[in-house]
């Protein structure tokens, strides 16, 4: 038996929505379905310096491990680890978020996955079906090591921080958001990437009494176009597939080297990447300013003032049939409490599991 090693890393969970329905409808074909999604998830995370750790049926655990030279002992708490405040750490944190946003874009523009939108069985079970996923991101320490026996061994990460990433992903359903990011991770990102996110609640979760800030990065897929020029490795010759893999590996190494040498800004993709620009376009400064005003009233316990502002942001965006999930969630919290903050309100709430 070999002891594990304590590391600092970013942990990401993503989950395929309505997977039980898809399995029952697709039957044997569900393996092709999952692997087509896995190819997008794994290849995108790999390009942005992450690694696929586990495939768990309808979910994936992804990890961005901080190199040892960017990790040090916390002087305030001997034995605990922290990451250094440096450009390389901030850029790696940016890459975790951007990779998940790029996965969303690829899922919604994939020619291979587009055929499921027209699948008769899926549309009978789930009208207007399209592949949907939820994402959660958090960072902290974990014990890295091998778990198993002579019969089977898996490389694993054990930590409450891994569980927190999973809880964040699960909570996306409650908030009507595609992705949730912890405040701890947000705080080590570059200012440019932080400006692309909004805080939507402060909560305590099961197993922890410490309040955690929930952030999201809003996206809209309605204007994305299917990529008709998408390459399908299954239709390539073996030599062509090999060339494609080598090219991807070289591109990944080049990006990582530029990040380590601080010669590139990954956050520039928010302005230059066509899909990211398209997905972020509807979310205006006016919307964010108004939501921020309502959120402050909510956190400060002036719920009677927060309610009309959040009612406005609920339908403020020019997206057909769109209602802002975080606004809806906070309005429900206010309504359930009778319109006023509890007398013992301290600026956060216990996140109830639904």
C-alpha positions as CSV (number, residue, x, y, z in Angstrom):
1,X,0.0,0.0,0.0
2,X,1.4,3.4,-1.0
3,X,0.3,6.6,0.9
4,X,-1.4,9.4,-1.0
5,X,0.1,12.8,-1.8
6,X,-1.5,16.2,-0.8
7,X,-1.9,18.4,-3.8
8,X,-3.7,21.7,-4.7
9,X,-6.0,21.5,-7.7
10,X,-9.2,22.8,-9.4
11,X,-12.0,20.2,-9.6
12,X,-14.7,20.3,-12.1
13,X,-17.8,18.1,-12.4
14,X,-20.1,18.0,-15.4
15,X,-23.3,16.0,-15.8
16,X,-25.4,15.0,-18.7
17,X,-29.0,16.1,-18.1
18,X,-32.0,13.7,-18.5
19,X,-29.6,10.8,-18.8
20,X,-32.0,8.2,-17.5
21,X,-34.5,9.1,-20.2
22,X,-31.7,9.1,-22.9
23,X,-30.6,5.6,-21.7
24,X,-34.1,4.1,-21.8
25,X,-34.7,5.6,-25.3
26,X,-31.3,4.9,-26.9
27,X,-30.6,1.5,-25.2
28,X,-27.4,0.1,-26.7
29,X,-26.9,3.4,-28.6
30,X,-26.4,5.2,-25.3
31,X,-22.7,4.2,-25.3
32,X,-22.1,6.0,-28.6
33,X,-24.0,9.0,-27.2
34,X,-21.9,9.2,-24.0
35,X,-18.6,8.7,-25.8
36,X,-19.4,11.4,-28.3
37,X,-20.0,13.8,-25.4
38,X,-16.9,12.5,-23.6
39,X,-14.7,13.2,-26.7
40,X,-15.7,16.8,-26.5
41,X,-15.3,17.1,-22.7
42,X,-11.9,15.3,-22.6
43,X,-10.3,17.0,-25.6
44,X,-11.4,20.5,-24.6
45,X,-10.2,20.1,-21.0
46,X,-6.9,18.5,-22.2
47,X,-6.3,21.5,-24.5
48,X,-6.7,23.8,-21.6
49,X,-4.1,22.0,-19.4
50,X,-6.6,19.9,-17.4
51,X,-7.0,16.1,-17.3
52,X,-10.0,13.7,-17.2
53,X,-10.0,11.8,-13.9
54,X,-13.2,9.8,-13.9
55,X,-16.1,8.9,-16.2
56,X,-19.1,8.2,-14.0
57,X,-21.8,7.1,-16.3
58,X,-23.6,10.4,-16.9
59,X,-20.9,12.6,-15.2
60,X,-17.2,13.5,-15.6
61,X,-14.6,14.6,-13.0
62,X,-12.0,16.9,-14.5
63,X,-8.9,18.1,-12.7
64,X,-6.4,21.0,-13.1
65,X,-3.5,20.3,-10.8
66,X,-1.3,23.2,-9.8
67,X,2.4,22.5,-10.5
68,X,4.4,22.2,-7.3
69,X,6.4,25.4,-7.9
70,X,3.2,27.3,-7.5
71,X,2.1,25.7,-4.2
72,X,3.4,26.6,-0.7
73,X,2.6,26.0,2.9
74,X,0.2,28.5,4.4
75,X,2.2,30.6,7.0
76,X,-1.0,31.2,9.0
77,X,-1.9,27.5,9.2
78,X,1.2,25.2,9.2
79,X,0.5,21.9,7.4
80,X,-2.1,23.5,5.0
81,X,-1.3,24.3,1.4
82,X,-2.1,27.5,-0.6
83,X,-1.4,28.5,-4.1
84,X,0.9,31.5,-4.8
85,X,-0.6,34.7,-6.1
86,X,1.0,34.8,-9.5
87,X,-0.1,35.1,-13.2
88,X,0.4,31.4,-13.9
89,X,-2.0,30.3,-11.1
90,X,-4.6,32.9,-12.2
91,X,-4.3,31.8,-15.8
92,X,-4.7,28.1,-14.9
93,X,-7.9,29.1,-13.0
94,X,-9.1,31.0,-16.0
95,X,-8.5,27.9,-18.2
96,X,-10.8,25.8,-16.0
97,X,-13.7,28.1,-16.6
98,X,-13.0,28.8,-20.2
99,X,-12.7,25.1,-21.0
100,X,-16.1,24.4,-19.5
101,X,-17.6,27.3,-21.5
102,X,-15.9,25.9,-24.7
103,X,-17.4,22.5,-23.9
104,X,-20.9,24.1,-23.8
105,X,-20.2,25.8,-27.1
106,X,-19.0,22.6,-28.7
107,X,-22.0,20.6,-27.3
108,X,-24.4,23.0,-28.9
109,X,-22.6,23.3,-32.3
110,X,-21.6,19.7,-32.7
111,X,-22.8,18.1,-36.0
112,X,-22.6,14.7,-34.4
113,X,-24.8,15.6,-31.5
114,X,-27.2,17.7,-33.6
115,X,-28.8,14.5,-34.8
116,X,-30.2,13.8,-31.4
117,X,-32.3,16.9,-31.7
118,X,-34.2,15.1,-34.4
119,X,-34.3,11.7,-32.7
120,X,-38.0,10.6,-32.7
121,X,-37.8,8.6,-29.5
122,X,-36.0,11.4,-27.5
123,X,-38.5,14.0,-28.8
124,X,-41.5,11.9,-27.8
125,X,-40.0,11.5,-24.3
126,X,-38.5,15.1,-24.1
127,X,-40.1,17.5,-26.6
128,X,-37.6,19.8,-28.4
129,X,-34.7,17.6,-27.1
130,X,-31.1,18.8,-27.2
131,X,-28.1,17.7,-25.2
132,X,-27.8,19.7,-22.0
133,X,-25.2,19.6,-19.3
134,X,-24.6,21.1,-15.9
135,X,-21.1,22.2,-14.6
136,X,-19.5,22.9,-11.2
137,X,-16.0,24.3,-10.4
138,X,-14.2,24.5,-7.1
139,X,-10.6,24.4,-5.9
140,X,-8.6,23.4,-2.9
141,X,-6.5,20.6,-1.5
142,X,-7.0,16.8,-2.1
143,X,-5.2,13.6,-1.5
144,X,-4.0,12.2,-4.8
145,X,-3.4,8.5,-5.0
146,X,-4.4,5.0,-6.1
147,X,-7.5,3.3,-4.7
148,X,-8.4,-0.3,-5.2
149,X,-6.9,-3.7,-5.0
150,X,-5.0,-6.2,-7.2
151,X,-8.3,-6.6,-9.0
152,X,-8.8,-3.0,-10.0
153,X,-7.0,0.3,-9.3
154,X,-8.1,3.8,-10.0
155,X,-6.2,7.1,-9.7
156,X,-8.3,9.2,-7.4
157,X,-8.6,12.5,-5.5
158,X,-10.1,12.4,-2.0
159,X,-11.2,15.6,-0.4
160,X,-14.2,17.6,0.7
161,X,-13.2,20.0,-2.1
162,X,-14.0,17.3,-4.7
163,X,-17.4,16.8,-3.1
164,X,-18.0,20.6,-3.2
165,X,-17.5,20.7,-7.0
166,X,-20.1,17.9,-7.3
167,X,-22.5,19.9,-5.0
168,X,-22.0,23.0,-7.1
169,X,-22.9,21.1,-10.3
170,X,-26.0,19.6,-8.6
171,X,-27.1,23.0,-7.4
172,X,-27.2,24.4,-11.0
173,X,-30.6,22.8,-11.3
174,X,-31.9,24.8,-8.3
175,X,-30.6,28.1,-9.7
176,X,-31.5,27.6,-13.3
177,X,-27.9,28.1,-14.3
178,X,-25.6,26.1,-16.5
179,X,-22.5,26.5,-14.4
180,X,-21.7,27.4,-10.8
181,X,-18.3,28.5,-9.5
182,X,-17.2,28.8,-5.9
183,X,-16.1,32.2,-4.6
184,X,-12.8,30.6,-3.6
185,X,-12.0,29.7,-7.2
186,X,-13.3,33.0,-8.6
187,X,-10.9,34.9,-6.3
188,X,-7.8,33.3,-7.8
189,X,-8.8,34.1,-11.4
190,X,-7.6,37.1,-13.4
191,X,-9.6,40.3,-12.9
192,X,-10.6,40.1,-16.6
193,X,-12.3,36.7,-16.1
194,X,-13.8,37.7,-12.7
195,X,-15.5,40.5,-14.5
196,X,-17.4,37.9,-16.7
197,X,-19.0,36.4,-13.6
198,X,-21.8,37.4,-11.3
199,X,-22.4,36.4,-7.7
200,X,-25.9,34.8,-7.3
201,X,-26.1,33.7,-3.7
202,X,-24.2,33.0,-0.4
203,X,-25.0,29.7,1.2
204,X,-23.8,27.0,3.5
205,X,-24.0,23.4,2.2
206,X,-24.4,20.1,3.9
207,X,-21.4,19.1,5.9
208,X,-20.0,22.7,6.2
209,X,-20.9,25.7,8.4
210,X,-18.7,28.1,6.4
211,X,-20.6,30.3,3.9
212,X,-19.6,30.0,0.3
213,X,-20.2,32.4,-2.5
214,X,-21.9,31.0,-5.6
215,X,-21.0,32.6,-8.9
216,X,-22.1,31.9,-12.4
217,X,-21.0,32.8,-15.9
218,X,-24.1,33.5,-17.9
219,X,-24.5,31.9,-21.4
220,X,-27.2,31.7,-24.1
221,X,-27.0,29.0,-26.8
222,X,-29.9,30.2,-29.0
223,X,-27.7,32.0,-31.5
224,X,-25.0,29.3,-31.9
225,X,-24.8,27.7,-35.4
226,X,-24.1,24.0,-36.0
227,X,-20.5,23.5,-37.1
228,X,-21.0,21.8,-40.5
229,X,-17.2,21.5,-41.0
230,X,-16.7,19.5,-37.9
231,X,-14.1,16.7,-38.2
232,X,-15.2,13.2,-37.4
233,X,-12.2,11.0,-36.3
234,X,-14.3,7.9,-36.9
235,X,-14.3,8.6,-40.7
236,X,-10.6,9.3,-40.9
237,X,-7.8,7.0,-41.9
238,X,-5.6,5.8,-39.0
239,X,-2.7,8.0,-40.2
240,X,-5.0,11.1,-40.4
241,X,-6.3,10.4,-36.8
242,X,-2.7,10.2,-35.6
243,X,-1.8,13.5,-37.3
244,X,-4.8,15.1,-35.7
245,X,-3.8,13.8,-32.2
246,X,-0.2,15.0,-32.7
247,X,-1.4,18.5,-33.8
248,X,-3.7,18.7,-30.8
249,X,-0.9,17.7,-28.4
250,X,1.5,20.3,-29.9
251,X,-1.2,23.0,-29.6
252,X,-1.8,22.1,-26.0
253,X,1.9,22.2,-25.2
254,X,2.3,25.5,-26.9
255,X,-0.6,27.1,-25.0
256,X,0.6,25.7,-21.7
257,X,4.2,27.0,-22.3
258,X,2.9,30.5,-23.1
259,X,0.9,30.5,-19.9
260,X,3.8,29.3,-17.8
261,X,6.0,32.0,-19.3
262,X,3.1,34.6,-19.0
263,X,3.3,35.3,-22.7
264,X,-0.5,35.0,-23.4
265,X,-3.8,36.1,-21.7
266,X,-6.3,33.2,-21.9
267,X,-9.0,35.7,-20.8
268,X,-8.7,37.4,-24.2
269,X,-10.8,34.5,-25.5
270,X,-13.9,36.3,-24.0
271,X,-13.3,38.9,-26.7
272,X,-11.9,36.9,-29.5
273,X,-13.6,33.5,-29.5
274,X,-16.6,33.5,-31.7
275,X,-18.7,31.1,-29.7
276,X,-17.9,32.7,-26.3
277,X,-18.8,36.2,-27.7
278,X,-22.0,34.8,-29.1
279,X,-23.0,33.0,-25.9
280,X,-22.2,36.1,-23.7
281,X,-23.7,38.8,-26.0
282,X,-27.3,39.1,-24.5
283,X,-26.1,39.7,-21.0
284,X,-25.8,43.5,-20.8
285,X,-24.1,45.8,-18.3
286,X,-27.5,47.2,-17.5
287,X,-28.8,43.8,-16.6
288,X,-25.8,43.1,-14.3
289,X,-26.0,46.5,-12.7
290,X,-29.7,46.0,-11.9
291,X,-29.2,42.4,-10.6
292,X,-26.3,43.6,-8.5
293,X,-28.5,46.3,-6.9
294,X,-31.2,43.7,-6.1
295,X,-28.7,41.2,-4.8
296,X,-27.2,43.8,-2.4
297,X,-30.7,44.4,-1.0
298,X,-31.2,40.7,-0.6
299,X,-27.8,40.1,1.2
300,X,-28.4,43.2,3.4
301,X,-31.8,41.8,4.5
302,X,-34.0,44.4,2.8
303,X,-36.0,41.8,1.0
304,X,-39.0,44.1,0.4
305,X,-36.6,46.3,-1.6
306,X,-35.0,43.3,-3.4
307,X,-38.2,41.8,-4.6
308,X,-39.3,44.4,-7.2
309,X,-35.7,44.6,-8.6
310,X,-35.4,40.9,-9.0
311,X,-38.9,40.8,-10.6
312,X,-37.5,43.2,-13.2
313,X,-34.3,41.2,-13.8
314,X,-36.3,38.0,-14.1
315,X,-37.5,39.0,-17.6
316,X,-35.2,41.9,-18.4
317,X,-33.0,40.1,-21.1
318,X,-33.9,40.1,-24.8
319,X,-33.9,36.3,-25.1
320,X,-37.2,34.7,-26.2
321,X,-39.0,32.8,-23.5
322,X,-36.0,33.4,-21.1
323,X,-36.4,33.9,-17.4
324,X,-33.3,34.5,-15.3
325,X,-32.8,31.5,-13.1
326,X,-30.9,33.2,-10.2
327,X,-33.5,35.9,-10.0
328,X,-36.3,33.3,-9.9
329,X,-34.5,31.4,-7.2
330,X,-34.0,34.4,-4.9
331,X,-37.6,35.5,-5.5
332,X,-38.7,32.0,-4.4
333,X,-36.6,32.3,-1.2
334,X,-38.1,35.7,-0.5
335,X,-41.7,34.4,-1.1
336,X,-41.2,31.3,1.1
337,X,-40.1,33.6,3.9
338,X,-43.2,35.8,3.6
339,X,-41.4,38.6,1.8
340,X,-39.1,39.6,4.7
341,X,-35.7,38.4,5.8
342,X,-35.7,36.2,8.9
343,X,-34.9,38.1,12.2
344,X,-31.6,36.1,12.5
345,X,-30.5,36.8,8.9
346,X,-26.7,37.0,8.6
347,X,-26.4,37.5,4.9
348,X,-26.5,33.9,3.9
349,X,-28.8,30.9,4.0
350,X,-28.6,27.1,4.3
351,X,-28.9,25.5,0.8
352,X,-31.7,23.0,0.9
353,X,-31.3,20.0,-1.3
354,X,-34.1,19.5,-3.8
